[in-house]
Amino acid sequence: MKTSLRNKNHNWLLLSILMIIGLILGSLLGQVLKPYLPFLAIGQSLELQPRPFSIADVFSLTFGFSIRFDLATLIGIIIAFFIYRRLD
């Protein structure tokens, strides 16, 4: 029973790693191919603007977040998922 649970955790870790790699490689591929295949750059971005948080002007912390999904990124994620299915 323990090996089964451990194997499931390993599978989720492997899937997460492959999805992140697919996300990055798809995005890079989209940037490289954008001059030749402009439809790969069609997408949306999600941003959370940086908001500073300070305590008595001694400590300041700023959080911001931005992610862009385009067609090339989606293709990279799909390919990563198919690679995961082949490995599993």
N, CA, C and O of each residue as an XYZ file, in Angstrom:
352
protein
N       0.824     -1.195      0.000
C       0.000      0.000      0.000
C       0.866      1.255      0.000
O       0.544      2.226     -0.686
N       1.954      1.248      0.756
C       2.814      2.425      0.815
C       3.476      2.709     -0.525
O       3.628      3.871     -0.901
N       3.871      1.674     -1.248
C       4.506      1.904     -2.541
C       3.530      2.515     -3.531
O       3.927      3.329     -4.366
N       2.255      2.136     -3.452
C       1.242      2.697     -4.335
C       1.064      4.186     -4.077
O       1.001      4.977     -5.019
N       0.983      4.576     -2.801
C       0.835      5.978     -2.453
C       2.065      6.764     -2.871
O       1.951      7.879     -3.380
N       3.218      6.197     -2.661
C       4.455      6.868     -3.030
C       4.534      7.031     -4.543
O       4.988      8.069     -5.025
N       4.106      6.035     -5.292
C       4.117      6.092     -6.742
C       3.180      7.185     -7.252
O       3.498      7.867     -8.226
N       2.018      7.358     -6.595
C       1.097      8.421     -6.996
C       1.705      9.789     -6.758
O       1.563     10.679     -7.597
N       2.381      9.976     -5.632
C       3.047     11.248     -5.371
C       4.136     11.495     -6.400
O       4.314     12.622     -6.861
N       4.857     10.460     -6.757
C       5.906     10.583     -7.758
C       5.304     10.965     -9.101
O       5.873     11.781     -9.825
N       4.156     10.383     -9.440
C       3.503     10.711    -10.702
C       3.065     12.165    -10.751
O       3.208     12.814    -11.787
N       2.532     12.694     -9.648
C       2.126     14.088     -9.625
C       3.332     15.004     -9.737
O       3.266     16.044    -10.392
N       4.425     14.626     -9.106
C       5.640     15.418     -9.199
C       6.173     15.405    -10.628
O       6.557     16.449    -11.156
N       6.199     14.247    -11.245
C       6.648     14.132    -12.627
C       5.748     14.936    -13.561
O       6.245     15.635    -14.444
N       4.440     14.846    -13.378
C       3.513     15.608    -14.206
C       3.732     17.112    -14.036
O       3.737     17.849    -15.021
N       3.911     17.565    -12.814
C       4.143     18.988    -12.556
C       5.419     19.472    -13.222
O       5.440     20.538    -13.837
N       6.478     18.690    -13.099
C       7.748     19.070    -13.711
C       7.623     19.123    -15.225
O       8.099     20.066    -15.856
N       6.986     18.119    -15.807
C       6.811     18.113    -17.259
C       5.933     19.267    -17.731
O       6.200     19.846    -18.784
N       4.905     19.610    -16.988
C       4.045     20.730    -17.372
C       4.810     22.055    -17.326
O       4.644     22.896    -18.209
N       5.639     22.242    -16.311
C       6.434     23.471    -16.219
C       7.433     23.538    -17.365
O       7.617     24.596    -17.966
N       8.076     22.420    -17.671
C       9.010     22.384    -18.798
C       8.274     22.669    -20.102
O       8.772     23.427    -20.935
N       7.099     22.078    -20.295
C       6.306     22.332    -21.493
C       5.881     23.782    -21.598
O       5.874     24.352    -22.689
N       5.529     24.381    -20.473
C       5.149     25.783    -20.429
C       6.309     26.671    -20.872
O       6.133     27.572    -21.692
N       7.481     26.414    -20.331
C       8.655     27.235    -20.654
C       9.095     27.021    -22.097
O       9.330     27.987    -22.823
N       9.209     25.762    -22.516
C       9.655     25.492    -23.882
C       8.646     25.971    -24.922
O       9.037     26.471    -25.977
N       7.366     25.825    -24.638
C       6.350     26.333    -25.550
C       6.418     27.842    -25.686
O       6.275     28.378    -26.785
N       6.635     28.524    -24.580
C       6.752     29.973    -24.615
C       7.989     30.413    -25.399
O       7.923     31.342    -26.204
N       9.107     29.742    -25.158
C      10.333     30.070    -25.900
C      10.171     29.794    -27.385
O      10.593     30.596    -28.219
N       9.565     28.672    -27.717
C       9.333     28.332    -29.114
C       8.416     29.355    -29.780
O       8.632     29.725    -30.935
N       7.408     29.807    -29.068
C       6.512     30.830    -29.594
C       7.225     32.141    -29.874
O       6.944     32.803    -30.873
N       8.158     32.523    -28.985
C       8.911     33.753    -29.199
C       9.852     33.643    -30.396
O      10.021     34.601    -31.150
N      10.459     32.476    -30.564
C      11.380     32.268    -31.680
C      10.628     32.241    -33.012
O      11.089     32.807    -34.004
N       9.480     31.587    -33.027
C       8.732     31.427    -34.268
C       7.736     32.551    -34.546
O       7.067     32.533    -35.580
N       7.624     33.523    -33.649
C       6.652     34.599    -33.825
C       6.811     35.356    -35.144
O       5.794     35.683    -35.756
N       8.023     35.655    -35.621
C       8.127     36.351    -36.908
C       7.634     35.517    -38.099
O       7.177     36.074    -39.097
N       7.724     34.207    -37.998
C       7.348     33.330    -39.109
C       5.912     32.812    -38.997
O       5.227     32.639    -40.006
N       5.472     32.572    -37.783
C       4.115     32.067    -37.532
C       3.445     32.956    -36.482
O       3.378     32.578    -35.312
N       2.950     34.127    -36.880
C       2.430     35.081    -35.885
C       1.215     34.585    -35.106
O       0.937     35.101    -34.023
N       0.488     33.606    -35.623
C      -0.686     33.111    -34.895
C      -0.300     32.391    -33.608
O      -1.142     32.221    -32.726
N       0.965     31.961    -33.480
C       1.396     31.297    -32.244
C       1.465     32.261    -31.067
O       1.466     31.834    -29.913
N       1.522     33.559    -31.352
C       1.632     34.555    -30.286
C       0.274     35.057    -29.803
O       0.212     35.917    -28.924
N      -0.804     34.534    -30.360
C      -2.139     34.950    -29.930
C      -2.409     34.367    -28.546
O      -2.295     33.159    -28.338
N      -2.763     35.225    -27.615
C      -3.022     34.725    -26.273
C      -3.492     35.807    -25.333
O      -3.846     36.908    -25.755
N      -3.492     35.488    -24.066
C      -3.931     36.387    -23.013
C      -2.873     36.433    -21.918
O      -2.104     35.491    -21.724
N      -2.858     37.552    -21.211
C      -1.968     37.640    -20.060
C      -2.784     37.968    -18.815
O      -3.819     38.631    -18.872
N      -2.286     37.486    -17.711
C      -2.901     37.712    -16.410
C      -1.856     38.388    -15.542
O      -0.757     37.863    -15.366
N      -2.191     39.546    -15.001
C      -1.225     40.293    -14.202
C      -1.830     40.726    -12.880
O      -3.006     41.081    -12.793
N      -1.010     40.687    -11.873
C      -1.331     41.263    -10.580
C      -0.297     42.354    -10.361
O       0.887     42.068    -10.182
N      -0.739     43.589    -10.376
C       0.193     44.711    -10.283
C       0.928     44.709     -8.942
O       0.353     44.368     -7.908
N       2.201     45.092     -8.974
C       2.978     45.132     -7.718
C       2.369     46.101     -6.710
O       2.038     47.240     -7.040
N       2.235     45.635     -5.506
C       1.705     46.453     -4.415
C       2.698     46.414     -3.258
O       2.949     45.351     -2.689
N       3.254     47.548     -2.916
C       4.223     47.549     -1.806
C       3.536     47.421     -0.447
O       2.435     47.926     -0.229
N       4.212     46.742      0.432
C       3.772     46.576      1.810
C       4.944     46.986      2.685
O       6.019     46.393      2.599
N       4.751     47.977      3.511
C       5.864     48.429      4.346
C       5.440     48.515      5.798
O       4.276     48.751      6.122
N       6.426     48.314      6.664
C       6.225     48.409      8.106
C       7.141     49.510      8.621
O       8.360     49.343      8.677
N       6.550     50.621      8.991
C       7.246     51.751      9.616
C       8.472     52.198      8.816
O       9.484     52.576      9.405
N       8.397     52.162      7.517
C       9.490     52.588      6.626
C      10.817     51.890      6.910
O      11.877     52.394      6.538
N      10.762     50.749      7.559
C      11.963     49.974      7.835
C      12.023     48.760      6.923
O      13.087     48.383      6.432
N      10.883     48.166      6.709
C      10.794     46.936      5.943
C       9.771     47.137      4.830
O       8.650     47.583      5.075
N      10.168     46.806      3.615
C       9.253     46.936      2.487
C       9.269     45.650      1.679
O      10.328     45.079      1.418
N       8.086     45.199      1.285
C       7.936     43.977      0.528
C       6.957     44.249     -0.604
O       5.889     44.820     -0.387
N       7.329     43.834     -1.817
C       6.483     44.075     -2.983
C       6.183     42.755     -3.668
O       7.086     41.966     -3.943
N       4.904     42.521     -3.943
C       4.475     41.329     -4.654
C       3.892     41.729     -6.000
O       3.164     42.715     -6.110
N       4.222     40.953     -7.017
C       3.643     41.138     -8.336
C       3.627     39.801     -9.053
O       4.400     38.902     -8.721
N       2.753     39.670    -10.027
C       2.615     38.400    -10.706
C       2.168     38.672    -12.130
O       1.280     39.491    -12.367
N       2.786     37.983    -13.075
C       2.385     38.108    -14.471
C       2.609     36.773    -15.165
O       3.661     36.151    -15.015
N       1.608     36.339    -15.925
C       1.740     35.108    -16.684
C       1.046     35.323    -18.024
O      -0.024     35.926    -18.093
N       1.666     34.825    -19.078
C       1.106     34.982    -20.424
C       0.918     33.598    -21.031
O       1.855     32.807    -21.126
N      -0.305     33.332    -21.434
C      -0.618     32.093    -22.130
C      -0.907     32.430    -23.586
O      -1.767     33.260    -23.884
N      -0.193     31.790    -24.472
C      -0.473     31.941    -25.886
C      -0.606     30.543    -26.498
O      -0.494     29.533    -25.804
N      -0.842     30.510    -27.778
C      -1.080     29.234    -28.439
C       0.137     28.312    -28.353
O      -0.016     27.107    -28.155
N       1.334     28.863    -28.500
C       2.551     28.047    -28.417
C       2.719     27.456    -27.022
O       3.142     26.307    -26.886
N       2.397     28.216    -25.994
C       2.469     27.713    -24.623
C       1.478     26.575    -24.423
O       1.811     25.561    -23.810
N       0.279     26.736    -24.931
C      -0.728     25.677    -24.835
C      -0.262     24.412    -25.550
O      -0.456     23.307    -25.045
N       0.347     24.566    -26.713
C       0.875     23.410    -27.444
C       1.973     22.722    -26.633
O       2.022     21.493    -26.580
N       2.849     23.499    -26.004
C       3.901     22.928    -25.162
C       3.345     22.139    -23.993
O       3.866     21.075    -23.658
N       2.286     22.651    -23.367
C       1.663     21.949    -22.246
C       1.011     20.648    -22.719
O       1.111     19.623    -22.045
N       0.351     20.688    -23.864
C      -0.287     19.488    -24.405
C       0.748     18.424    -24.747
O       0.545     17.245    -24.458
N       1.859     18.833    -25.361
C       2.928     17.879    -25.684
C       3.515     17.279    -24.408
O       3.795     16.081    -24.354
N       3.702     18.115    -23.377
C       4.218     17.610    -22.102
C       3.266     16.590    -21.491
O       3.711     15.593    -20.923
N       1.960     16.827    -21.600
C       0.988     15.884    -21.073
C       1.049     14.554    -21.826
O       0.968     13.490    -21.213
N       1.190     14.613    -23.163
C       1.298     13.375    -23.931
C       2.593     12.620    -23.604
O       2.600     11.389    -23.590
N       3.668     13.334    -23.346
C       4.915     12.677    -22.933
C       4.700     11.999    -21.581
O       5.157     10.876    -21.373
N       4.011     12.670    -20.665
C       3.707     12.079    -19.363
C       2.890     10.801    -19.520
O       3.173      9.803    -18.857
N       1.883     10.820    -20.386
C       1.052      9.649    -20.599
C       1.862      8.499    -21.169
O       1.608      7.344    -20.828
N       2.844      8.789    -22.042
C       3.686      7.750    -22.612
C       4.624      7.149    -21.561
O       4.932      5.958    -21.611
N       5.077      7.974    -20.610
C       5.977      7.508    -19.556
C       5.243      6.700    -18.497
O       5.821      5.808    -17.875
N       3.980      7.012    -18.295
C       3.196      6.367    -17.240
C       2.748      5.023    -17.632
O       2.076      4.345    -16.855
